Amino acid sequence: MAKIDCSENESVNFLCLKCGECCRHIEAFIEIIPYQHDGICGFLQGDLCAIYENRPDLCDYKRAYTYFADYLTEIEYKEMVLYFCKKFQQMKKC
């Protein structure tokens, strides 16, 4: 299961399981990321990102926080990410 450190003094930290589920539900995020008609990111290959080193800010957990910093505390952001991660994990098809 995904692990995050919710300590207020810690920097944003999230352990990605590399399951690809968030990329399979890209319609849940902002629409600037290219995705296929079925809601799957066009850069997903298997469970991994084909452009990982050059992925958009919103696909990078730490960089994405800058988009939410005016609205959420770091702890609230971590809780939101963990919530969606768990929901996506529940949707994972075997």
C-alpha positions in Angstrom: 0.0 0.0 0.0 1.2 3.6 -0.6 3.0 5.2 2.2 3.2 8.9 3.0 4.9 10.8 5.8 2.3 13.1 7.3 4.7 14.9 9.6 4.1 18.7 9.1 7.9 19.3 9.3 8.8 16.8 6.6 8.9 17.7 2.9 6.3 16.2 0.7 7.1 12.5 0.5 5.1 9.8 -1.2 6.1 6.2 -2.1 4.7 5.4 -5.5 3.9 1.7 -6.1 4.3 2.2 -9.8 1.0 0.4 -10.5 -0.1 2.8 -13.2 -3.6 3.2 -11.8 -3.5 7.0 -11.6 -2.4 7.0 -15.3 -5.4 4.7 -16.1 -7.8 7.3 -14.6 -6.2 10.4 -16.0 -9.7 11.9 -16.6 -9.7 12.5 -12.8 -7.0 15.1 -13.3 -6.6 18.3 -15.3 -7.2 17.9 -19.0 -3.8 19.2 -20.2 -2.2 15.8 -20.1 -2.6 13.9 -23.4 -4.8 10.8 -22.8 -6.5 8.3 -24.9 -10.3 8.3 -25.3 -10.7 5.6 -22.7 -9.2 7.9 -20.0 -5.8 6.2 -20.0 -2.7 8.4 -20.4 -1.2 8.1 -23.8 2.3 7.9 -22.3 1.5 4.8 -20.1 3.3 1.7 -21.3 2.5 -1.3 -19.2 2.5 0.2 -15.7 5.2 2.7 -16.3 5.5 6.2 -17.8 7.2 6.4 -21.2 8.2 10.1 -20.5 8.9 9.7 -16.8 12.0 12.0 -16.8 10.1 14.7 -18.7 6.6 14.2 -17.3 4.4 17.2 -16.7 4.5 18.9 -13.2 1.1 17.6 -12.4 2.4 14.0 -12.8 5.2 14.6 -10.3 4.0 14.3 -6.7 6.3 16.9 -5.2 6.1 19.5 -8.0 2.3 19.1 -8.2 2.0 20.4 -4.6 2.9 23.9 -5.9 -0.5 24.0 -7.7 -2.3 23.3 -4.4 -0.2 25.1 -1.9 -2.5 28.2 -1.8 -5.5 26.0 -1.0 -4.2 23.0 1.0 -1.6 22.5 3.7 1.1 20.0 3.0 -0.7 17.5 5.3 -4.0 18.0 3.6 -2.3 17.5 0.2 -0.7 14.3 1.4 -4.0 13.0 2.7 -5.7 13.9 -0.6 -3.0 12.1 -2.7 -3.2 9.0 -0.4 -7.0 9.0 -0.6 -6.9 9.0 -4.5 -4.1 6.4 -4.5 -6.2 4.1 -2.3 -9.3 4.6 -4.5 -7.4 3.9 -7.7 -5.9 0.8 -6.0 -9.4 -0.4 -5.3 -10.3 0.1 -9.0 -7.3 -2.0 -10.2 -8.4 -4.8 -12.4 -6.8 -8.2 -11.9 
